[in-house]
Amino acid sequence: MTVYAEDGAAVKAMVYVMTAEHDAPAIPSRQYYGGIAEGFRSNGILTDTLEAALDETYSKIEKQEVFTNGLHTSGRA
């Protein structure tokens, strides 16, 4: 697929689109996350955004647990 960078340059990219039925946040396995991180590094991409996305996923899950259970149950402070 062709995507466009902020400067307007066309870039060929592989994309992953999550369907609505799988839109609930979930923590990736270490193996899956490690593979994605390795892909970032192999392509010269800093993993800062990947790490931020993982942190955001933890936050979303914590908020969901608080909303669903009425209390904090995830074990993260």
PASEBA-1860 file (N, C-alpha, C; in nm, 3 decimals):
! residues 77
1> MTVYAEDG> 0.085/-0.115/0.000/0.000/0.000/0.000/0.090/0.123/0.000 ~ 0.045/0.228/-0.064/0.119/0.354/-0.062/0.062/0.443/0.048 ~ 0.149/0.494/0.133/0.111/0.591/0.236/0.193/0.717/0.212 ~ 0.150/0.825/0.274/0.217/0.952/0.251/0.274/1.006/0.381 ~ 0.402/1.040/0.377/0.470/1.095/0.493/0.424/1.238/0.516 ~ 0.461/1.293/0.631/0.422/1.430/0.664/0.469/1.530/0.560 ~ 0.581/1.501/0.495/0.634/1.593/0.393/0.570/1.569/0.256 ~ 0.473/1.476/0.250/0.403/1.449/0.125/0.466/1.340/0.040
9> AAVKAMVY> 0.581/1.287/0.081/0.649/1.183/0.004/0.569/1.053/0.009 ~ 0.555/0.989/-0.106/0.487/0.860/-0.114/0.582/0.750/-0.069 ~ 0.533/0.662/0.016/0.615/0.553/0.069/0.535/0.423/0.059 ~ 0.598/0.319/0.004/0.534/0.187/0.003/0.543/0.129/0.144 ~ 0.432/0.077/0.196/0.430/0.028/0.333/0.337/-0.091/0.346 ~ 0.365/-0.172/0.448/0.275/-0.278/0.487/0.193/-0.223/0.603 ~ 0.064/-0.240/0.599/-0.021/-0.187/0.706/-0.105/-0.299/0.766 ~ -0.147/-0.276/0.888/-0.234/-0.370/0.959/-0.355/-0.292/1.004
17> VMTAEHDA> -0.473/-0.336/0.964/-0.596/-0.269/1.002/-0.675/-0.364/1.091 ~ -0.702/-0.319/1.214/-0.776/-0.402/1.308/-0.926/-0.383/1.282 ~ -0.999/-0.492/1.273/-1.143/-0.484/1.252/-1.213/-0.445/1.382 ~ -1.332/-0.392/1.369/-1.409/-0.344/1.485/-1.432/-0.454/1.589 ~ -1.445/-0.577/1.546/-1.470/-0.686/1.640/-1.350/-0.717/1.729 ~ -1.233/-0.664/1.693/-1.112/-0.685/1.771/-1.053/-0.554/1.821 ~ -1.139/-0.457/1.852/-1.088/-0.325/1.887/-1.059/-0.306/2.035 ~ -1.086/-0.406/2.117/-1.056/-0.395/2.260/-0.905/-0.403/2.279
25> PAIPSRQY> -0.849/-0.316/2.364/-0.704/-0.321/2.384/-0.659/-0.451/2.449 ~ -0.542/-0.497/2.410/-0.485/-0.619/2.467/-0.334/-0.607/2.470 ~ -0.273/-0.662/2.572/-0.128/-0.659/2.585/-0.070/-0.764/2.491 ~ 0.023/-0.726/2.404/0.083/-0.824/2.313/0.175/-0.919/2.389 ~ 0.194/-1.038/2.334/0.289/-1.131/2.394/0.430/-1.073/2.378 ~ 0.522/-1.118/2.460/0.661/-1.072/2.449/0.718/-1.104/2.312 ~ 0.684/-1.222/2.260/0.735/-1.263/2.129/0.683/-1.170/2.019 ~ 0.554/-1.139/2.022/0.495/-1.051/1.921/0.557/-0.911/1.930
33> YGGIAEGF> 0.561/-0.854/2.050/0.618/-0.721/2.070/0.765/-0.719/2.028 ~ 0.839/-0.823/2.064/0.980/-0.831/2.027/1.000/-0.834/1.877 ~ 0.912/-0.905/1.806/0.920/-0.910/1.660/0.893/-0.775/1.597 ~ 0.795/-0.704/1.650/0.765/-0.571/1.599/0.882/-0.477/1.628 ~ 0.935/-0.483/1.751/1.049/-0.398/1.788/1.169/-0.426/1.698 ~ 1.193/-0.552/1.670/1.306/-0.589/1.582/1.284/-0.533/1.442 ~ 1.161/-0.537/1.394/1.129/-0.478/1.264/1.156/-0.328/1.261 ~ 1.120/-0.260/1.370/1.150/-0.117/1.380/1.300/-0.096/1.368
41> RSNGILTD> 1.376/-0.168/1.451/1.522/-0.150/1.454/1.585/-0.184/1.319 ~ 1.538/-0.293/1.256/1.594/-0.336/1.127/1.572/-0.232/1.018 ~ 1.467/-0.152/1.035/1.436/-0.050/0.935/1.475/0.090/0.979 ~ 1.557/0.098/1.085/1.608/0.227/1.129/1.503/0.316/1.194 ~ 1.398/0.255/1.249/1.291/0.332/1.313/1.310/0.324/1.464 ~ 1.308/0.440/1.528/1.318/0.442/1.674/1.197/0.373/1.735 ~ 1.217/0.303/1.846/1.106/0.230/1.908/1.027/0.316/2.007 ~ 1.056/0.445/2.015/0.985/0.533/2.108/0.833/0.526/2.088
49> TLEAALDE> 0.787/0.531/1.963/0.643/0.529/1.939/0.584/0.394/1.972 ~ 0.659/0.287/1.951/0.612/0.153/1.987/0.597/0.141/2.138 ~ 0.697/0.191/2.211/0.693/0.188/2.357/0.577/0.273/2.409 ~ 0.554/0.388/2.347/0.444/0.476/2.388/0.310/0.407/2.362 ~ 0.300/0.335/2.252/0.176/0.263/2.221/0.149/0.154/2.325 ~ 0.255/0.085/2.369/0.238/-0.017/2.472/0.193/0.046/2.604 ~ 0.255/0.158/2.640/0.214/0.230/2.762/0.068/0.274/2.753 ~ 0.028/0.322/2.634/-0.110/0.366/2.615/-0.206/0.247/2.628
57> TYSKIEKQ> -0.165/0.132/2.578/-0.248/0.012/2.590/-0.267/-0.027/2.736 ~ -0.158/-0.024/2.814/-0.170/-0.051/2.957/-0.268/0.046/3.022 ~ -0.258/0.174/2.988/-0.347/0.275/3.046/-0.492/0.249/3.009 ~ -0.517/0.215/2.883/-0.654/0.187/2.839/-0.711/0.067/2.913 ~ -0.630/-0.035/2.931/-0.677/-0.155/3.002/-0.706/-0.123/3.147 ~ -0.619/-0.045/3.210/-0.642/-0.006/3.349/-0.771/0.073/3.363 ~ -0.795/0.168/3.273/-0.918/0.247/3.277/-1.039/0.159/3.256 ~ -1.028/0.063/3.165/-1.138/-0.029/3.137/-1.169/-0.114/3.260
65> EVFTNGLH> -1.063/-0.161/3.329/-1.083/-0.243/3.449/-1.148/-0.161/3.559 ~ -1.106/-0.037/3.576/-1.166/0.048/3.678/-1.313/0.070/3.646 ~ -1.343/0.097/3.520/-1.481/0.121/3.479/-1.565/-0.005/3.495 ~ -1.511/-0.118/3.454/-1.586/-0.244/3.458/-1.602/-0.297/3.600 ~ -1.495/-0.293/3.679/-1.497/-0.353/3.811/-1.519/-0.253/3.925 ~ -1.510/-0.127/3.893/-1.527/-0.026/3.996/-1.406/-0.010/4.086 ~ -1.296/-0.079/4.054/-1.174/-0.065/4.132/-1.055/-0.105/4.047 ~ -0.938/-0.069/4.095/-0.815/-0.096/4.022/-0.771/-0.240/4.051
73> TSGRA> -0.761/-0.322/3.943/-0.728/-0.463/3.964/-0.611/-0.512/3.883 ~ -0.548/-0.425/3.805/-0.447/-0.473/3.711/-0.312/-0.499/3.773 ~ -0.286/-0.450/3.893/-0.157/-0.474/3.957/-0.052/-0.372/3.923 ~ -0.081/-0.280/3.831/0.013/-0.172/3.800/-0.025/-0.053/3.884 ~ 0.075/0.019/3.934/0.047/0.136/4.018/0.042/0.261/3.936
END
